[in-house]
Amino acid sequence: MKKFSRRKILTTFGVAASSVLLNNCASKPESSKPLLINSYSSLAPPPEIPSVRLGFIPSVEIAPLLVAQNRQLFAKYGMTDVQLVPFRSWQDICDRTKIGTSLGTSSDGIDGGHLYSPLPELLNEGLITPDRVKTAMYVLMRLHTHGGHIVTSNRLKPFGIRLGRAAFAPLQDVARLFASPIYGAIAEVGSNYDLWLRYWLAAMQIIPNRNIDILAIASDEIATAIKQNRADLLCLARWNTLQLSNAKLVNPAIAIQEIWQNYPGELLAMRADWVDRYPNATQAIIKAIIEAQIWCDRPDNARELNTLLALSLTESASLIDQPAAMFAQMFKNSPAQSLIPIAKQRNQSQPNNFPLKYWSNDGISVSYPYKSHDLWFLTEYQRWGMLADNFESKETIDAVNREDLWKSAAKAIGVPDTNIPIATSRGIESFFDGNIFDPNNPQKYLSSMRT
């Protein structure tokens, strides 16, 4: 079979080929009048520097970055040389962010990029790199909500997920006797997927590190681990979930949206020294990504977005084996749930589908970086012993979270005041098991969740 390079495929098909995809990736707009951007970029001071290096993990969660690049939105605001650098792990992104680019003059590192919470705070305090060197960081915006799923291996399918501590113990004993222990699995320790899995397991009274071990397994090794009975309860991004489901290796159990409605997804963070030196360039980056997020959420852009993601995130050699249309599924309903979520057992109403959202959902801002969400992640780290109880969370968040820069950029491009949050807290958050998180009293949450 004749081989085509990725560049050739992109040139031949392009985003204009969107008509080949049949599925819509977005839900109905929140109003009949979509939010329009009235850019005043010509009135804004030009960026001090046109170039920046941003790292990312290839995934549908970073769609706004790809759209901002592909549709020339970065260039529209004067950032004509934005380099999006792919990495295989979050640790790689942290290590290269610590190296930096000497404020744009070196290609050894990056200036920031796609991270999960609370990596910016950990980098800021020198808690994520081996040498413990502090790298001052700023959180600039959230990138998405929805996308994550918890799935189970086939050997657990007969048991459903109606498990409690008493019921799980003999099941674990049988697994040890006939095969291998039941394990949880995530790609990286401490990631958002790690926290979601821990929360879900604990809600079923299966305590991580006590009743079950959670293994860190690289994404490209997970399928093998499942076949070898080394991964039974997994938390994955939507693309990984679909791949494993289509291979009939896993059974979706629950979407993260069912655990925490409109949960905060991954984010964009940058080195503080870069932002402080280039404030106009920083504003340009945020403006471009906000505009891209709004574009991503418009239903009439769904097919074009599907095509862009398919051609950007799929190796050209596998486009025949993994058709671009498969990407459209990631924006539709969560995979058919063959297992009954705990929340549904408790008669809580559940949404029927969970399309990825990048700008807003249910009238709630997805893009704005709420400080209260940063606090939840740090509190969860304390819950699981990943962070000391005396860690100064609020002080660190105040130093790292630059929601003020998000607001400035949003206002500058004409986002209405009604779409700009007025508080840095989203208020009390409710979870599927009845627990709540009050940002004004994180200690109460922490005390109630520890077992």
C-alpha positions in Angstrom: 0.0 0.0 0.0 1.3 3.4 -0.9 2.3 5.4 2.1 1.5 9.1 2.6 3.2 11.4 5.0 1.2 13.4 7.6 2.0 16.6 5.7 0.7 15.1 2.5 -2.5 14.0 4.2 -3.1 17.4 5.8 -2.4 19.1 2.4 -4.7 16.7 0.5 -7.6 16.6 2.8 -7.3 19.7 5.1 -9.9 20.9 7.4 -12.2 21.4 4.4 -12.6 17.6 4.3 -14.9 17.9 7.3 -17.9 16.7 5.3 -16.6 13.1 5.5 -17.4 13.0 9.2 -20.9 12.4 10.1 -21.2 13.1 13.8 -21.6 16.3 15.7 -19.2 16.9 18.6 -21.1 19.6 20.5 -24.4 19.8 22.3 -27.1 22.3 21.5 -26.0 26.0 22.1 -27.1 27.5 25.3 -29.0 30.2 23.4 -30.2 30.8 19.9 -27.6 33.6 19.6 -24.1 32.2 19.7 -21.5 34.3 21.5 -19.6 36.4 18.9 -16.2 37.8 19.4 -15.6 41.5 18.5 -11.9 41.6 18.4 -10.2 44.9 19.2 -6.7 43.5 18.5 -5.8 46.4 16.4 -6.2 48.7 19.4 -4.1 46.5 21.7 -0.4 47.0 22.1 1.5 44.4 20.0 3.2 41.5 21.7 6.7 42.1 22.9 7.8 38.9 21.3 6.0 36.9 18.6 7.3 33.4 19.7 6.5 31.0 22.5 7.0 27.3 23.1 4.1 25.4 24.7 4.1 21.8 25.6 1.1 19.5 25.5 0.0 15.8 25.8 -1.7 14.8 22.5 -5.4 14.4 23.4 -8.8 15.9 22.6 -8.6 18.0 25.7 -6.1 20.4 24.0 -8.4 21.0 21.0 -8.4 24.8 21.7 -4.6 24.9 21.3 -4.8 23.1 18.0 -7.7 25.3 16.8 -5.9 28.5 17.8 -2.9 27.3 15.8 -4.7 25.8 12.8 -7.1 28.8 12.3 -4.4 31.3 12.7 -5.8 32.8 15.9 -2.4 33.1 17.6 -1.2 35.0 14.5 -4.3 37.1 14.5 -3.2 38.6 17.9 0.4 39.0 16.9 1.9 35.6 18.1 3.2 34.5 14.7 5.6 31.8 16.0 3.7 29.6 18.5 5.4 26.2 18.7 3.2 23.4 20.2 5.6 20.8 21.4 4.1 17.2 22.1 5.3 15.2 25.0 4.6 11.7 26.2 4.3 12.4 29.9 3.3 15.2 32.3 6.7 14.8 34.1 8.4 15.6 30.8 6.4 18.8 30.5 7.3 19.8 34.0 11.0 19.1 33.5 11.1 21.0 30.3 9.2 23.9 31.8 11.7 24.0 34.7 14.5 24.4 32.1 12.6 27.1 30.3 13.6 28.8 27.1 15.7 31.6 28.7 12.8 33.9 27.9 12.4 32.8 24.3 16.1 32.5 23.3 16.6 28.7 23.7 14.9 25.6 22.4 16.1 23.4 25.3 12.9 23.9 27.3 9.4 25.3 27.0 7.7 28.3 28.4 4.7 26.4 29.8 1.7 24.7 28.4 -0.9 22.0 29.0 -0.9 20.8 32.6 -3.2 19.3 35.1 -3.9 20.6 38.6 -2.1 21.0 40.9 1.1 20.7 38.8 1.6 24.5 38.5 1.4 24.9 42.3 3.8 21.9 42.8 6.3 23.4 40.3 6.0 26.8 42.0 7.0 25.2 45.3 9.6 22.9 43.9 7.7 19.7 44.8 7.6 18.0 41.4 11.2 17.9 40.1 14.0 15.8 41.6 16.2 18.8 42.5 13.4 20.5 44.3 14.1 23.8 42.5 11.2 26.2 42.5 9.9 27.4 39.2 7.5 30.3 39.6 4.3 29.5 37.6 1.0 31.2 36.7 -2.3 29.4 35.9 -3.9 31.3 33.0 -7.0 29.3 32.1 -8.9 26.0 32.1 -9.1 24.1 28.7 -12.1 21.8 29.0 -14.7 19.9 31.0 -15.8 16.3 30.4 -13.8 13.6 28.7 -12.7 11.3 31.5 -14.1 7.8 32.1 -13.6 5.0 34.6 -13.7 1.5 33.1 -13.4 -2.1 34.2 -11.6 -5.1 32.7 -13.6 -8.0 31.3 -12.9 -10.2 34.2 -14.8 -7.9 36.5 -17.8 -7.6 34.2 -19.9 -10.4 35.9 -19.6 -8.5 39.3 -20.8 -5.1 38.1 -19.6 -2.4 40.4 -22.0 -3.0 43.3 -19.0 -3.4 45.6 -18.3 -2.4 49.2 -15.4 -3.1 51.4 -16.9 -6.3 52.7 -17.9 -7.6 49.3 -14.6 -6.6 47.7 -12.3 -8.5 50.1 -13.3 -12.0 49.1 -13.3 -11.0 45.4 -9.8 -9.8 45.8 -8.8 -13.0 47.5 -10.3 -15.1 44.7 -8.4 -12.9 42.1 -5.1 -13.5 43.9 -5.8 -17.3 44.0 -6.7 -17.9 40.4 -5.0 -15.1 38.5 -3.5 -12.0 40.0 -4.8 -9.3 42.4 -7.3 -6.7 41.2 -5.4 -3.5 40.4 -6.4 0.0 39.6 -4.4 1.7 36.9 -3.7 5.2 35.6 -1.0 6.7 33.3 0.7 8.8 36.0 0.6 9.0 39.7 -1.0 12.2 41.0 -2.7 13.0 37.8 -6.3 14.1 37.6 -7.2 10.6 36.5 -5.5 9.2 39.6 -7.6 11.5 41.8 -10.9 10.6 40.0 -10.2 6.9 40.4 -9.3 7.3 44.0 -12.4 9.3 44.7 -14.6 6.7 43.0 -13.0 3.7 44.7 -13.3 5.3 48.1 -16.9 6.0 47.5 -17.4 2.3 47.1 -15.4 1.8 50.3 -12.5 0.4 48.4 -9.6 2.3 49.9 -6.5 2.9 47.6 -3.3 1.6 49.0 -5.2 -0.4 51.6 -7.7 -2.6 49.7 -6.3 -2.1 46.3 -3.0 -0.8 44.7 -3.1 1.7 41.9 -0.4 1.1 39.3 1.0 3.7 37.0 1.0 2.2 33.4 2.0 4.2 30.3 -0.9 4.7 27.9 0.7 2.6 25.2 1.1 -0.3 27.6 -2.3 -0.4 29.1 -3.9 -2.8 26.6 -1.2 -5.4 27.4 -1.5 -4.8 31.1 -5.3 -5.5 30.9 -4.7 -8.8 29.0 -2.2 -9.8 31.7 -4.6 -9.0 34.5 -2.5 -6.1 35.8 -5.2 -3.5 35.3 -8.9 -4.0 36.2 -10.2 -0.6 37.4 -8.9 2.2 35.2 -9.4 5.9 34.8 -8.8 7.1 31.2 -9.2 10.0 28.8 -12.0 9.5 26.3 -9.8 8.6 23.4 -8.2 5.8 25.4 -11.6 4.6 26.6 -12.9 4.3 23.0 -9.8 2.5 21.8 -10.0 -0.1 24.6 -13.8 -0.4 24.3 -13.6 -1.0 20.6 -11.0 -3.6 21.2 -13.5 -5.2 23.7 -11.0 -5.1 26.5 -12.9 -2.9 28.9 -16.5 -2.0 30.0 -17.2 1.7 30.8 -18.5 2.1 34.3 -19.0 5.8 34.9 -18.1 9.1 33.4 -16.2 11.6 35.5 -19.0 14.1 34.8 -21.3 11.7 36.7 -19.0 11.9 39.7 -18.6 15.7 39.6 -20.8 17.7 37.3 -18.9 20.3 35.3 -15.7 19.3 36.9 -12.6 21.4 36.1 -10.4 19.8 33.4 -6.8 20.4 32.4 -5.3 23.9 32.1 -2.8 26.2 30.5 0.0 27.4 32.8 3.2 29.3 32.0 6.4 30.3 33.7 5.8 33.5 35.7 9.1 35.1 34.5 7.9 34.8 30.9 4.4 36.2 31.6 5.9 39.1 33.7 8.3 40.0 31.0 5.9 39.7 28.1 2.4 40.8 29.4 1.1 41.8 25.9 2.2 38.4 24.4 0.5 36.6 27.3 -2.7 38.5 26.7 -2.5 37.6 23.0 -2.1 33.9 23.8 -5.1 33.9 26.2 -7.3 35.8 23.7 -6.5 33.4 20.9 -7.3 30.3 23.1 -10.5 31.9 24.4 -11.6 32.6 20.9 -10.7 29.0 19.9 -12.7 27.6 22.9 -15.8 29.5 21.8 -15.3 28.2 18.3 -15.0 24.6 19.5 -18.3 24.8 21.3 -20.3 25.9 18.3 -22.3 23.0 16.9 -21.8 24.2 13.3 -18.1 23.8 13.7 -18.3 20.2 14.9 -17.3 18.4 11.8 -14.4 20.7 11.1 -13.2 20.2 14.7 -13.5 16.4 14.3 -11.4 16.4 11.2 -8.8 18.7 12.7 -8.4 16.4 15.7 -8.4 13.3 13.7 -5.6 14.6 11.4 -3.6 16.1 14.2 -3.8 13.3 16.7 -3.8 10.2 14.6 -0.7 8.8 13.0 -1.1 9.0 9.2 -0.2 5.4 8.8 -3.2 4.3 10.9 -5.8 6.6 9.3 -7.2 3.6 7.5 -7.3 1.3 10.5 -8.5 4.1 12.8 -10.8 6.2 10.6 -11.3 9.8 11.4 -14.9 9.3 12.1 -14.0 7.5 15.3 -12.9 10.8 16.7 -16.5 12.1 16.4 -17.6 9.5 18.9 -15.5 11.2 21.6 -17.8 14.2 21.5 -21.0 12.2 21.6 -22.5 10.1 24.3 -20.3 8.3 26.8 -19.8 4.7 25.7 -22.8 2.4 26.4 -22.7 1.8 30.1 -22.9 -2.0 30.7 -22.3 -1.4 34.4 -24.6 0.5 36.7 -23.1 3.6 38.2 -23.3 4.0 42.0 -25.1 7.3 41.6 -27.8 5.7 39.5 -28.2 3.0 42.1 -28.9 5.8 44.6 -31.7 7.2 42.3 -29.8 10.3 41.4 -30.7 11.8 38.1 -27.9 11.5 35.5 -27.3 13.3 32.2 -27.5 11.0 29.2 -24.5 12.3 27.4 -21.3 14.2 28.2 -20.0 16.1 25.1 -16.6 17.7 25.7 -17.1 21.4 26.4 -14.3 24.0 26.1 -15.9 27.4 26.8 -19.1 26.9 28.9 -21.6 24.3 29.9 -24.9 24.6 31.7 -24.3 28.3 31.8 -21.2 27.8 33.8 -17.7 29.0 32.6 -15.4 26.2 31.6 -12.5 28.4 30.6 -12.2 30.6 33.7 -9.7 29.4 36.3 -11.6 29.3 39.5 -9.3 29.4 42.6 -11.7 27.2 44.4 -11.0 24.4 42.0 -7.2 24.8 42.6 -8.0 24.4 46.3 -9.9 21.2 45.8 -7.0 19.5 44.0 -4.5 20.5 46.7 -6.9 19.3 49.3 -7.2 16.0 47.6 -3.4 15.7 47.5 -3.5 16.2 51.2 -6.2 13.6 51.6 -4.1 11.0 50.0 -0.8 11.9 51.6 0.8 13.4 48.5 1.0 16.8 50.2 1.7 17.9 53.8 -1.3 18.9 55.9 0.5 22.2 56.7 0.9 23.1 53.0 -0.1 26.8 52.6 -2.7 26.1 49.9 -4.5 29.4 49.7 -1.3 31.5 49.8 0.2 29.4 47.0 -3.0 29.6 44.9 -3.1 33.4 45.3 0.5 33.5 44.0 0.0 31.1 41.1 -3.6 31.7 39.9 -3.8 34.7 37.5 -7.5 34.8 36.8 -7.1 38.5 36.5 -5.2 38.0 33.2 -8.1 35.8 31.9 -10.6 38.5 32.7 -8.5 41.2 31.0 -8.2 39.1 27.8 -11.9 38.2 27.8 -13.0 41.8 28.1 -10.5 42.9 25.5 -12.1 40.7 22.8 -15.6 41.6 23.7 -16.8 38.7 25.9 -19.9 40.1 27.6 -19.8 40.7 31.4 -22.5 38.0 31.8 -19.9 35.4 30.6 -17.2 36.6 33.0 -17.4 35.2 36.5 -17.5 37.8 39.3 -16.0 35.6 42.0 -12.9 33.5 42.2 -14.9 30.7 43.8 -17.5 28.6 42.1 -19.0 28.0 45.5 -19.9 24.7 47.2 -19.3 21.7 44.9 -21.4 18.6 45.2 -20.3 15.1 44.3 -22.2 12.0 43.2 -21.9 10.2 46.6 -23.5 13.1 48.5 -20.3 14.7 49.7 -19.7 18.4 49.3 -16.6 20.6 49.2 -16.9 24.1 50.7 -13.9 26.2 49.6 -14.4 28.3 52.7 -13.8 25.2 54.9 -11.5 22.8 53.1 -10.5 21.3 56.4 -14.0 20.0 57.1 -14.0 18.3 53.7 -10.6 16.8 54.4 -11.6 15.5 57.8 -14.8 13.9 56.5 -13.1 12.2 53.6 -10.3 10.6 55.4 -10.9 7.0 56.5 
